[in-house]
């Protein structure tokens, strides 16, 4: 500092602080370094002090802090903090976010066996008709479950198709992969086909719905037989009726027994396709 006292004027010169110490930028850098080191050692401690499951829990906590809370046992961790070395264990408890949940209308189910098909919702005709549709759906599911639990019949499950239509319960059993329902050129049922029809009869005998049976063949004619496809399809439909009747279905339940020969092949198949050799059992809604 320089002073001049001549003429009554005094001048004082101060040195800039930046010239003395070089500023505080190094302090900021040092603070960042120490924070990074602390975070590094904290991560290393967590890796050593926790297992894989706990580390996943911690990851969930830091990525979604609003949905979880860190606790020790049934109480909150002590005031020392969740990273205290003395903490016994690190667990997580789910906390449901405090927000209104959307109202979802549940689909109706039948004894927990699945959703009711759309055709059942659009049945119309009042409560009685809808209840009848639900009953037929329940019967269909029981037949499916019985077949699925039968080891001998399980190999034939792809030869059985069941569905609820506007007319009622439709059960189709058809030939496939060299596994025919009837002996070639005859109306005698194979053992597996008899067993499937026995299962169907068991579920149908306790209801009063009318039944229609259809017989179908492919377009291949049997040269060594005097029977036409018309004869064969009608005989097979009638044999199916007889098998259901023997197993408890009342004879007055049958509305019609029809043979269609090869005039109605399954959609998307050729007339010679084995799947056209089939029996159709329709359980009417009323």
QUIPE-V256631 format. One record per residue. N is the residue number from 0. RES is the residue in one small letter. PHI is phi as a letter, one per 40 degrees, with the letter a starting at -180 (NA if undefined). Layout:
<<N & RES & PHI> <N & RES & PHI>>
//
This chain:
<<0 & x & NA> <1 & x & b> <2 & x & b> <3 & x & b> <4 & x & b> <5 & x & c> <6 & x & g> <7 & x & g> <8 & x & b> <9 & x & b> <10 & x & b> <11 & x & b> <12 & x & b> <13 & x & b> <14 & x & c> <15 & x & c> <16 & x & c> <17 & x & c> <18 & x & c> <19 & x & c> <20 & x & b> <21 & x & g> <22 & x & g> <23 & x & b> <24 & x & d> <25 & x & c> <26 & x & c> <27 & x & c> <28 & x & c> <29 & x & c> <30 & x & c> <31 & x & c> <32 & x & c> <33 & x & c> <34 & x & c> <35 & x & c> <36 & x & c> <37 & x & c> <38 & x & c> <39 & x & c> <40 & x & c> <41 & x & c> <42 & x & c> <43 & x & c> <44 & x & c> <45 & x & c> <46 & x & c> <47 & x & c> <48 & x & c> <49 & x & b> <50 & x & c> <51 & x & c> <52 & x & c> <53 & x & c> <54 & x & c> <55 & x & c> <56 & x & c> <57 & x & c> <58 & x & c> <59 & x & c> <60 & x & c> <61 & x & c> <62 & x & c> <63 & x & b> <64 & x & c> <65 & x & c> <66 & x & b> <67 & x & b> <68 & x & a> <69 & x & c> <70 & x & b> <71 & x & b> <72 & x & g> <73 & x & b> <74 & x & b> <75 & x & c> <76 & x & c> <77 & x & c> <78 & x & c> <79 & x & c> <80 & x & h> <81 & x & c> <82 & x & b> <83 & x & c> <84 & x & c> <85 & x & c> <86 & x & c> <87 & x & c> <88 & x & a> <89 & x & b> <90 & x & b> <91 & x & b> <92 & x & b> <93 & x & c> <94 & x & b> <95 & x & c> <96 & x & c> <97 & x & c> <98 & x & a> <99 & x & c> <100 & x & c> <101 & x & c> <102 & x & c> <103 & x & b> <104 & x & c> <105 & x & c> <106 & x & c> <107 & x & c> <108 & x & b> <109 & x & b> <110 & x & f> <111 & x & g> <112 & x & c> <113 & x & h> <114 & x & c> <115 & x & c> <116 & x & c> <117 & x & c> <118 & x & c> <119 & x & c> <120 & x & c> <121 & x & b> <122 & x & c> <123 & x & g> <124 & x & g> <125 & x & g> <126 & x & c> <127 & x & c> <128 & x & c> <129 & x & c> <130 & x & c> <131 & x & c> <132 & x & c> <133 & x & c> <134 & x & c> <135 & x & c> <136 & x & c> <137 & x & c> <138 & x & c> <139 & x & d> <140 & x & c> <141 & x & c> <142 & x & c> <143 & x & c> <144 & x & c> <145 & x & c> <146 & x & c> <147 & x & c> <148 & x & c> <149 & x & b> <150 & x & c> <151 & x & c> <152 & x & c> <153 & x & d> <154 & x & c> <155 & x & b> <156 & x & c> <157 & x & c> <158 & x & b> <159 & x & b> <160 & x & b> <161 & x & b> <162 & x & a> <163 & x & c> <164 & x & b> <165 & x & c> <166 & x & c> <167 & x & i> <168 & x & c> <169 & x & b> <170 & x & b> <171 & x & b> <172 & x & b> <173 & x & b> <174 & x & c> <175 & x & a> <176 & x & f> <177 & x & f> <178 & x & b> <179 & x & c> <180 & x & c> <181 & x & b> <182 & x & c> <183 & x & d> <184 & x & g> <185 & x & a> <186 & x & b> <187 & x & c> <188 & x & c> <189 & x & c> <190 & x & d> <191 & x & c> <192 & x & c> <193 & x & c> <194 & x & c> <195 & x & c> <196 & x & c> <197 & x & c> <198 & x & c> <199 & x & c> <200 & x & c> <201 & x & d> <202 & x & c> <203 & x & c> <204 & x & c> <205 & x & c> <206 & x & b> <207 & x & b> <208 & x & c> <209 & x & c> <210 & x & b> <211 & x & b> <212 & x & b> <213 & x & b> <214 & x & b> <215 & x & b> <216 & x & b> <217 & x & c> <218 & x & c> <219 & x & c> <220 & x & c> <221 & x & c> <222 & x & c> <223 & x & c> <224 & x & b> <225 & x & c> <226 & x & c> <227 & x & c> <228 & x & c> <229 & x & c> <230 & x & c> <231 & x & c> <232 & x & c> <233 & x & c> <234 & x & c> <235 & x & c> <236 & x & c> <237 & x & c> <238 & x & c> <239 & x & c> <240 & x & d> <241 & x & c> <242 & x & c> <243 & x & c> <244 & x & c> <245 & x & c> <246 & x & c> <247 & x & h> <248 & x & c> <249 & x & c> <250 & x & c> <251 & x & c> <252 & x & c> <253 & x & c> <254 & x & c> <255 & x & a> <256 & x & b> <257 & x & b> <258 & x & b> <259 & x & b> <260 & x & f> <261 & x & b> <262 & x & c> <263 & x & b> <264 & x & c> <265 & x & c> <266 & x & d> <267 & x & g> <268 & x & b> <269 & x & c> <270 & x & d> <271 & x & c> <272 & x & c> <273 & x & d> <274 & x & c> <275 & x & c> <276 & x & c> <277 & x & a> <278 & x & b> <279 & x & b> <280 & x & b> <281 & x & b> <282 & x & c> <283 & x & c> <284 & x & c> <285 & x & b>>
//
